[in-house]
């Protein structure tokens, strides 16, 4: 097996990579550098695109595109698929050591770990390979494909939980309006209340305290 340790497989979205290739289909530049994608893709996407280009050895040390790269941006889709298929078989050797028509998702994951890829990007690396394989008509087992389906369900479920947990803005506004109204009512009532006078008769003092207590209790209930 070739020494592939620490050579990170593509983890950009396959759709984003295809969009990049479409941008080059109008005319392949003489050199691939940051100026090619800086105005069309975010910094992170640009970095990920360059990682894919280097993984497939589509440019030399000076950034000059090779024939595979030139054919890859061809508008001839059959040729493009042929080149993708060639690149996948050439640079994903540990993956194709498996019988991909029968491999389990754990075998698939273990094969990707042989690249020395960090856990944080493993799923993205697998996703690129799966989408590129589908595009190139490479058959993958239902176990591998089902894994992606389960991930999508999990993500949807998590988003649903987050949506349910998120406070309702409308309810918060209504609560604030109601509280403001209560405060205004209290101010009006208290303005009409006489100040407490310790010289009042005990019965009058008790009546003043009881009425004020009832006011606060009614506000707490509302």
N, C-alpha and C positions, 0 to 999 in steps of 0.2 A: 504493500500500500504506500502511496506517496505521502510525503510529510505535509499534512494539511493542518496540523495543530495550530490553533490561534489564528487561522485564516477564516474570518467570520463570513458565513454565507449571507446572501442578501436578506435583509429584514425590512426593506422598504415595501410598501404596498405594491403588489404586482400591477395593479391598475395605474398607479403613479408612474411606475417604470415604463409601462406601455405608453403613457402620455408623453413621457420624456422622449421616447423613441419616435413618436409621431411628430414631435417638435423638430427633430433632426431630419425627418424624411424630406423636407423641402431642400435640403442641401447639407451634407455632412461637413462640418468645419474641419480645418486642417489640424486642429488640436482641441482636445477636450480639457477645458479648465473652468474655473468658477464663473467666468463671465457668460458661459453658455446657459447656465440655469439660474443665476442669481436673481433675475427679474421675473422668473416664471414659477419658481418653487421656493418654499421656506428654507431657512438655513438647515433645519434638521432633515427635511426631505432631500435637499441637495447633497448633504453628507451621506445619507443612506443610498442615494443613487450612485454616488462615486464608490461606495463600498461594493455595490453590486458589479459595477464596471470592472473594478480591480479584481474581484473574486473570479470573474470569468476571463480575466486577462485580455480585455477588449482593447486596451491601450498599452503602449510601451512606457518606459520610464520617463519619456518626454511628453506623454499625453497624446501621442499620435495614434489614431484609431487603426485597427487592423482590418483584414478582409471580413472576418466574422462580424465585427461591429458594423461595417458598411452594409453587409447583407442583412443584418438584424433590423436595420432601419428601412429596409426595402418595403415598398408598398405592395410587393408581391407577398400576400399572406402565406401562401404555401411555402415559399422560400423562408420566410420569417419563422414559421413553425418548425421547419427542418433545422434551422440554425439553433433555435431554442432547445430542441430535442438533443442535438449534438452537444451543446454546452452542458445540459443537465447530466447526461451520461458521463461526460468527461470530468466534471468538477464535483459531482456528488457521489463519488465512488463508494463511500461507506453506506450510503442510502441504497444504492443499487446492488450492494452485496446481499441485501435482503430480497426475498421474493415479495415484491410490493403488491402482488395480487392476493397475498395471504397474510402479510405482516400485521401484527397487532399494533395498537397505538403505543404500547410501551417499548416494543422493539424499534418502532419508528423514532421515538424520543431518545432512546439509548444511542441510536445511530447518529442522531444530530449532536448529541453530547460529545461525540468523538472529535468534533471540530474545535472543541474547547470553548464553545459558545456559552456566554453567561446566561443564567436562568432567566433574567429579565427580558431577553430578546428571543428565547427559544421558540415560543409560540409564533412570533412574527416570522422567524426563519422558516418554520414549518409551513406557515400560511403561504409564503411566497412560493415555496417548492410545490405545494399542492396546486395552487392556481396556475403556475407555469406548466405543471405536468398535464393538467386538464387541457390547457391551451395547445399543448404539443401532442395530445392524444396518447398520453402514457397512462396505462390502466393502474389504478390504486385500489387497494382492498377497501371493502365497506367499513372495516374496523377503523382505518385511518380517516376516512371521510366522515364517519359517524362522530368521531371525536370533535371535528370542527362544528358539527351540528349541535352537539351538547354544549360546547363553549358558547355558541350563540344564544342558546336557551338560558344558560347560566347568566350571561350578561344581561339579557332581557329581564330575567327575574330580578336581578340586582337593581336594575334601573327602576323596575316597578316598585320595589321596596323603598327605594330612595324617594320616589314620587309620593308614595303613601306617607312616608315619614316627614316629608316637607310640609311645614305649616301652611295653611291656607291664608294667602295674603288678604283676600276679601274678608274672611272672618276676623282677622287681626284689626283691619280698618274699622269694621262694624263695632268691635269691642271698644276700640279707642273712642269712637264717636259717642257710644253709650256712656262711657266713663266721663267724658267731657260734659255731657248733659247732666249727669248726676252731680258733678262738681258745681256746675252753675246753679242747680236747684238748691244745693246745700248753702251756697253763698247767699242766695236770696233769703232763705229761711233764717239763717244765722244773723243776717242784717236786721231782721225784725225781732230777733230775740233780745230781751232786756239783759243787760249785764248782770251777772250774779252779785247779789247784795247780801253780805253776811248778817245784816241787820234784819233780814226778812224773818217772819215767823217760821218755825220748823216745818209746818205743813206746806208753806209756799216754797221753801227751799227744796223739799222733797218732790213737789210737783214739777219744779223746774228741772231737777236732775232726771226724774222719770221720763219726762217728755223728750229731753235731749238723748237719753239712752235709747228710747224707742226709735228716734230718728236714725241713729247710727245702725241699729239692728236692721231696719228696713232697707238701708243702703247696702249693707253687707249681703242681704238676701238677693238683691237685684244684681 
